[in-house]
Amino acid sequence: MSPQWCSFGAQGLAKAAEQVDPAAPLLLFDSGVGGLSVLAEIRKLLPDAPVIYAADLAGLPYGNKSEAEIAARVCGLLGRMAERFRPRLICIACNTASTIALAMVREVLEVPIVGTVPAIKPAAEISHRGVIGLLGTAATIRQGYVDRLEAEFASDKLLLRHAAPELVTAAEAVLRGQVVDANVFQRAADGLRSQPGGADIDTVVLACTHFPLVQAQLAEAFGGKVTFVDGAAGIARRIGVLTQGQTFRRSHSDFALFTGKHDPFSELAPAFERLSINRSLVL
């Protein structure tokens, strides 16, 4: 949320809800198609909400970029998209972008912003052995934001982190119907299991919105002995709270927006169409 949105009381929220154009979309932003895991939860909760799904494929992957590069790119793109499409709310459906650029985006855009952060809190609540694994991009797992989440919610647990950038590429490939080498998922599992205490991991945080798209493959690699946790359902609930009382009107306006010169919609059509997105634009 932006600071301005946080300051609204019940009457302010009701008044704001009355002023929102029913056709104003929710804008979901991710570096690629990982945010579809978030969109799936939003569709369950808010089936009538108009949606624009924005994928920064020209900037993919984010995990190997510097913090300065990511912050500048995300802020610039969201500024352009907010001006052009006038969304009622923006969801940064990307852990890497959120942990780095969320505060900056909230400072510059006068629209409610929902970010995505690693689900360390719920993981700590359900872990029985007290050993939690966290899979994310290299940029995410090194952030001080993750350190603070660990200190606040899992100080009495052992949190093991592993950067698994291969999973981003794997998830993108799976949605395109391509065959992915099972060793990719095994390397991710082994990256956590091989660390001191890793044999006792009973809960794994999927700290990238791409990763739930390959959860079945990861479960096989881990041997079915762990519980996976991600933040998609919680994000949807937060969006539901922030849009409470608002009217939604979908009129075939939902579309995917891609950065870059190539429109990959035909390759990804089945995944998008399952979530009621049937057309695309290139920014």
RAZITA-V158845 format. One record per residue. N is the residue number from 1. RES is the residue in one small letter. PSI is psi in degrees with one decimal (* if undefined). OMEGA is omega in whole degrees, 0 to 359 (none if undefined). D_FIRST is the distance of its C-alpha to the first C-alpha in Angstrom with 2 decimals. Layout:
n	res	psi	omega	d_first
N	RES	PSI	OMEGA	D_FIRST
N	RES	PSI	OMEGA	D_FIRST
This chain:
n	res	psi	omega	d_first
1	m	148.8	173	0.00
2	s	157.2	178	3.75
3	p	-35.7	180	6.44
4	q	-39.7	181	8.01
5	w	-37.7	181	6.03
6	c	-29.6	186	6.31
7	s	-9.2	181	9.85
8	f	136.4	169	10.87
9	g	-171.5	182	13.68
10	a	-41.8	180	15.32
11	q	-38.2	179	17.29
12	g	-40.7	179	14.54
13	l	-41.2	180	12.74
14	a	-42.2	179	16.26
15	k	-41.6	179	17.08
16	a	-38.1	180	14.11
17	a	-38.5	180	15.15
18	e	-26.9	185	18.64
19	q	-6.9	182	17.84
20	v	128.5	175	16.29
21	d	125.3	181	19.07
22	p	-26.6	180	20.01
23	a	-4.7	180	20.70
24	a	130.3	187	17.38
25	p	161.2	159	16.41
26	l	133.1	178	13.70
27	l	113.9	176	13.89
28	l	128.4	184	14.31
29	f	132.3	176	15.15
30	d	164.3	176	17.46
31	s	-25.3	180	20.44
32	g	-133.6	185	22.70
33	v	4.6	180	23.10
34	g	-33.1	180	21.50
35	g	-9.8	175	18.43
36	l	-26.5	176	20.97
37	s	-31.7	176	20.78
38	v	-42.7	179	17.19
39	l	-36.2	179	18.32
40	a	-39.4	179	21.18
41	e	-35.1	178	19.09
42	i	-40.4	179	17.04
43	r	-36.6	179	20.48
44	k	-41.0	186	21.71
45	l	-37.9	184	19.05
46	l	70.3	186	18.50
47	p	-22.0	183	21.81
48	d	-0.2	183	21.81
49	a	128.4	174	18.52
50	p	141.1	188	19.44
51	v	138.4	165	18.26
52	i	124.2	178	18.72
53	y	115.6	183	19.03
54	a	123.7	180	19.14
55	a	119.7	181	21.15
56	d	67.7	183	21.93
57	l	-27.1	179	25.41
58	a	-23.4	180	26.81
59	g	-4.5	181	24.77
60	l	136.4	1	25.35
61	p	153.0	177	25.61
62	y	-27.5	190	22.78
63	g	-23.1	181	24.11
64	n	10.6	179	27.05
65	k	161.8	177	25.38
66	s	161.1	178	24.65
67	e	-41.0	181	21.27
68	a	-41.6	179	21.98
69	e	-45.2	183	22.91
70	i	-45.9	181	19.83
71	a	-46.6	181	17.41
72	a	-41.7	182	19.52
73	r	-48.0	183	19.90
74	v	-45.8	180	16.34
75	c	-42.7	180	15.21
76	g	-46.4	181	18.37
77	l	-44.9	181	18.23
78	l	-32.0	175	14.72
79	g	-45.3	178	15.70
80	r	-42.9	182	18.87
81	m	-38.7	179	17.50
82	a	-40.2	180	14.97
83	e	-37.7	185	17.97
84	r	-39.7	190	20.35
85	f	-7.5	176	18.72
86	r	58.2	180	16.28
87	p	153.6	175	13.81
88	r	-23.7	182	11.87
89	l	145.5	176	9.05
90	i	131.8	173	9.28
91	c	118.4	174	9.70
92	i	94.1	186	11.19
93	a	52.9	184	13.86
94	c	120.1	181	15.61
95	n	-44.0	182	15.81
96	t	-49.7	180	17.57
97	a	-38.6	182	15.25
98	s	-46.9	183	12.15
99	t	-21.3	182	14.17
100	i	-44.2	193	15.41
101	a	-4.5	187	13.21
102	l	-49.4	182	9.50
103	a	-40.7	180	9.45
104	m	-42.2	180	11.75
105	v	-40.4	180	10.07
106	r	-30.3	180	7.01
107	e	-31.5	189	10.05
108	v	-16.4	183	12.04
109	l	131.9	179	10.36
110	e	62.3	179	9.82
111	v	143.6	178	7.98
112	p	135.8	181	4.75
113	i	129.1	175	4.59
114	v	127.9	180	5.76
115	g	179.3	180	8.28
116	t	121.1	180	11.71
117	v	154.9	180	13.51
118	p	136.2	186	17.13
119	a	58.3	181	17.92
120	i	-38.0	181	20.01
121	k	-55.3	179	19.33
122	p	-31.0	178	20.72
123	a	-41.8	179	23.41
124	a	-31.8	182	24.57
125	e	-26.9	185	24.82
126	i	-10.4	181	27.14
127	s	127.5	180	29.17
128	h	-35.7	181	32.73
129	r	-14.7	179	34.32
130	g	16.9	177	31.55
131	v	119.3	186	31.44
132	i	135.2	174	28.36
133	g	146.1	178	28.29
134	l	119.4	176	25.34
135	l	128.8	179	25.78
136	g	-172.6	173	23.60
137	t	165.3	179	24.18
138	a	-38.6	181	25.81
139	a	-35.8	181	22.82
140	t	-49.1	190	20.54
141	i	-16.3	180	23.07
142	r	-1.0	185	23.87
143	q	142.8	174	20.44
144	g	-26.0	178	20.14
145	y	-40.8	179	16.81
146	v	-38.5	176	19.09
147	d	-42.5	182	21.53
148	r	-39.4	176	19.12
149	l	-40.9	179	18.19
150	e	-45.6	182	21.95
151	a	-36.0	184	22.82
152	e	-39.6	190	20.49
153	f	-15.1	185	21.18
154	a	32.6	182	24.36
155	s	-25.1	179	26.45
156	d	11.7	180	29.35
157	k	164.7	171	29.19
158	l	116.2	180	30.42
159	l	116.9	179	27.76
160	l	132.0	184	29.45
161	r	146.0	176	27.70
162	h	129.8	176	29.13
163	a	124.5	183	28.14
164	a	65.6	182	29.10
165	p	-25.3	178	28.51
166	e	-29.0	183	31.32
167	l	-28.8	177	29.23
168	v	-50.4	179	26.96
169	t	-39.5	181	30.13
170	a	-43.4	180	31.56
171	a	-42.3	178	28.73
172	e	-40.4	180	28.95
173	a	-42.4	180	32.70
174	v	-41.9	180	32.63
175	l	-19.9	176	30.65
176	r	3.2	179	33.33
177	g	16.7	182	36.01
178	q	154.3	178	37.37
179	v	131.5	181	39.08
180	v	134.9	179	37.47
181	d	127.0	181	39.64
182	a	-21.0	179	39.06
183	n	-24.7	177	39.53
184	v	-44.9	182	36.04
185	f	-34.7	179	34.60
186	q	-37.5	178	37.32
187	r	-37.0	178	36.53
188	a	-45.7	179	32.92
189	a	-44.7	181	34.25
190	d	-30.9	179	36.97
191	g	-29.6	175	34.61
192	l	-46.7	184	33.17
193	r	-31.2	185	36.39
194	s	-11.0	179	38.49
195	q	153.2	177	36.61
196	p	122.9	183	38.12
197	g	-8.0	185	37.03
198	g	-26.1	180	35.82
199	a	-19.5	182	38.44
200	d	6.5	179	36.71
201	i	126.6	176	33.28
202	d	-7.5	181	32.43
203	t	134.2	181	28.72
204	v	124.5	176	27.10
205	v	123.1	175	23.41
206	l	93.0	189	22.86
207	a	38.8	173	20.33
208	c	131.8	184	20.36
209	t	-15.2	174	19.52
210	h	-33.8	193	23.04
211	f	-35.2	177	24.76
212	p	-21.4	180	24.45
213	l	-17.7	178	26.40
214	v	29.6	182	29.33
215	q	-38.1	180	28.97
216	a	-42.2	180	32.42
217	q	-37.2	178	34.04
218	l	-39.1	179	32.39
219	a	-39.9	179	33.56
220	e	-40.0	180	37.05
221	a	-36.1	180	36.91
222	f	-10.6	179	35.86
223	g	16.3	176	38.57
224	g	18.5	184	36.56
225	k	13.8	181	36.28
226	v	159.0	173	32.54
227	t	131.7	180	29.47
228	f	140.4	181	26.63
229	v	133.0	172	22.99
230	d	171.9	188	19.96
231	g	8.3	189	16.34
232	a	-47.0	182	16.60
233	a	-38.9	178	17.14
234	g	-37.0	177	14.31
235	i	-44.7	179	11.85
236	a	-42.1	179	13.62
237	r	-39.2	179	13.44
238	r	-42.1	177	9.67
239	i	-38.4	177	9.77
240	g	-41.2	178	12.65
241	v	-44.8	184	11.08
242	l	-20.5	179	8.45
243	t	12.8	181	11.55
244	q	132.0	180	14.04
245	g	-9.8	179	16.87
246	q	152.4	177	16.35
247	t	137.3	178	19.47
248	f	141.9	174	19.82
249	r	111.6	176	22.82
250	r	129.3	182	23.80
251	s	54.5	181	26.77
252	h	24.4	182	27.54
253	s	-9.3	182	24.81
254	d	134.7	179	23.11
255	f	163.3	174	23.98
256	a	141.8	180	23.51
257	l	123.2	182	23.01
258	f	141.1	171	24.67
259	t	153.4	180	25.12
260	g	-178.3	183	28.70
261	k	-15.7	185	32.12
262	h	135.6	175	32.58
263	d	108.9	184	31.23
264	p	14.6	189	31.35
265	f	-38.1	182	30.53
266	s	-33.6	179	34.09
267	e	-28.6	186	33.90
268	l	3.3	187	30.66
269	a	-46.6	181	31.37
270	p	-41.3	181	32.08
271	a	-41.6	180	28.75
272	f	-40.2	183	26.82
273	e	-29.3	175	29.17
274	r	-22.8	181	28.68
275	l	23.6	173	25.10
276	s	33.8	172	26.36
277	i	117.5	190	25.79
278	n	5.5	179	29.17
279	r	171.7	185	28.96
280	s	161.4	173	27.55
281	l	157.6	175	27.23
282	v	127.9	181	27.59
283	l	*	none	25.57
